[in-house]
């Protein structure tokens, strides 16, 4: 499950690299993923997640407990 955000599900997409002479070659656009440790106070432990920067903003807005609850409801083991 490399290069996939655990919260948002963002993954690499494909597109074209366009040169000055308008020659197109395939390339990949990778998501901005960070390996981040969060302290999960409800269980008194650290949780390491591979998340995109958008997911970090979501965790800051909603709270870690709500995000983990949604992940577990979807069937993800945390």
Rosetta blueprint (number, residue, H / E / L):
1 X L
2 X L
3 X L
4 X E
5 X L
6 X L
7 X L
8 X L
9 X L
10 X L
11 X E
12 X L
13 X E
14 X E
15 X E
16 X E
17 X E
18 X E
19 X L
20 X L
21 X L
22 X L
23 X L
24 X E
25 X E
26 X E
27 X E
28 X E
29 X E
30 X L
31 X L
32 X L
33 X E
34 X E
35 X E
36 X E
37 X E
38 X E
39 X E
40 X E
41 X L
42 X L
43 X L
44 X L
45 X E
46 X E
47 X E
48 X E
49 X E
50 X E
51 X E
52 X E
53 X H
54 X H
55 X H
56 X H
57 X H
58 X H
59 X H
60 X H
61 X H
62 X H
63 X L
64 X H
65 X H
66 X H
67 X H
68 X H
69 X H
70 X H
71 X H
72 X H
73 X H
74 X L
75 X L
76 X L
77 X L
78 X L
